[in-house]
Amino acid sequence: MTIRSVLLFLLAAVTEIGGAWAIWQGVREDRGWPWIVVGIAALAAYGFVATLQPDAAFGRVLAAYGGVFVAGSLAWGMVLDGYRPDRFDVIGALLCLVGVAVIMYAPRSV
């Protein structure tokens, strides 16, 4: 169950961050409408991926995903835009991922 959840968070990050990045490329980097359309489609896919999480609590899933989004955005920037995070970016991302683990995977007594 945890592995599925982590994989869904990663897929959500790729679709959401990728979609936003594609729109950015279309608008800010003047790459045109095809990039924007791909971005819109990816963002729509993200909306569906989030619903596949095993946990049924919308607030919990989206709150935890926020931490994945933070770390994923920094990673995306490193890989595709040559961004180099400083130590505070890295510390912040690690704190967010600890938050994801606590929110989603801490043992609960239901």
C-alpha positions as CSV (number, residue, x, y, z in Angstrom):
1,M,0.0,0.0,0.0
2,T,2.8,2.4,0.9
3,I,4.7,1.7,-2.3
4,R,1.6,2.3,-4.4
5,S,1.0,5.6,-2.6
6,V,4.6,6.8,-3.1
7,L,4.4,5.8,-6.8
8,L,1.2,7.8,-7.2
9,F,2.7,10.8,-5.5
10,L,5.6,10.6,-8.0
11,L,3.2,10.3,-10.9
12,A,1.2,13.3,-9.5
13,A,4.4,15.3,-9.3
14,V,5.4,14.5,-12.9
15,T,2.0,15.4,-14.3
16,E,1.5,18.6,-12.2
17,I,5.0,20.0,-12.3
18,G,5.4,18.9,-15.9
19,G,2.1,20.5,-16.9
20,A,3.0,23.8,-15.2
21,W,6.5,23.7,-16.8
22,A,5.1,23.0,-20.3
23,I,2.7,26.0,-19.9
24,W,5.7,28.1,-18.7
25,Q,7.6,27.0,-21.7
26,G,4.8,28.0,-24.0
27,V,4.2,31.4,-22.5
28,R,7.4,32.6,-20.9
29,E,9.8,30.9,-23.3
30,D,7.7,31.7,-26.4
31,R,7.5,28.0,-27.5
32,G,3.8,28.4,-28.5
33,W,0.4,26.8,-28.1
34,P,1.5,23.2,-28.5
35,W,3.4,23.4,-25.3
36,I,0.5,25.1,-23.6
37,V,-2.0,22.4,-24.8
38,V,0.4,19.6,-23.5
39,G,0.6,21.4,-20.2
40,I,-3.1,21.7,-19.8
41,A,-3.6,18.0,-20.6
42,A,-0.9,17.1,-18.0
43,L,-2.5,19.3,-15.4
44,A,-5.9,17.6,-16.1
45,A,-4.2,14.2,-15.7
46,Y,-2.8,15.3,-12.3
47,G,-6.3,15.9,-11.1
48,F,-7.2,12.3,-11.7
49,V,-4.0,10.8,-10.4
50,A,-4.6,12.4,-7.0
51,T,-7.9,10.6,-6.7
52,L,-6.1,7.2,-6.9
53,Q,-4.4,7.4,-3.6
54,P,-5.4,4.6,-1.2
55,D,-6.2,7.0,1.6
56,A,-9.7,8.4,1.3
57,A,-9.1,11.7,3.2
58,F,-8.8,14.4,0.5
59,G,-7.2,16.9,2.9
60,R,-4.6,14.5,4.1
61,V,-3.6,13.4,0.6
62,L,-3.4,16.9,-0.8
63,A,-1.6,18.3,2.3
64,A,1.0,15.5,2.0
65,Y,1.3,15.9,-1.7
66,G,2.3,19.5,-1.1
67,G,5.6,18.3,0.3
68,V,6.2,16.0,-2.7
69,F,5.4,19.0,-4.9
70,V,8.1,21.2,-3.2
71,A,10.8,18.6,-3.4
72,G,9.8,17.6,-6.9
73,S,9.8,21.1,-8.2
74,L,13.3,21.6,-7.0
75,A,14.4,18.3,-8.6
76,W,12.6,19.3,-11.9
77,G,14.4,22.6,-12.0
78,M,17.7,20.9,-11.5
79,V,17.2,18.4,-14.2
80,L,15.5,20.5,-16.9
81,D,16.5,24.1,-16.1
82,G,19.9,23.8,-14.6
83,Y,18.8,25.2,-11.3
84,R,21.2,24.6,-8.4
85,P,19.4,24.6,-5.1
86,D,21.3,26.0,-2.1
87,R,21.5,24.3,1.3
88,F,18.3,26.0,2.5
89,D,16.4,24.7,-0.6
90,V,17.6,21.2,0.2
91,I,16.9,21.5,4.0
92,G,13.4,22.8,3.2
93,A,12.7,20.0,0.7
94,L,13.9,17.4,3.2
95,L,11.6,18.9,5.9
96,C,8.7,18.7,3.5
97,L,9.4,15.1,2.7
98,V,9.5,14.3,6.5
99,G,6.1,16.0,6.7
100,V,4.8,13.8,3.9
101,A,6.0,10.7,5.8
102,V,4.4,11.8,9.0
103,I,1.1,12.8,7.4
104,M,0.6,9.8,5.2
105,Y,2.5,6.9,6.7
106,A,2.5,7.4,10.5
107,P,0.7,4.5,12.3
108,R,-2.9,5.4,13.2
109,S,-5.3,3.7,15.4
110,V,-8.2,4.7,13.1
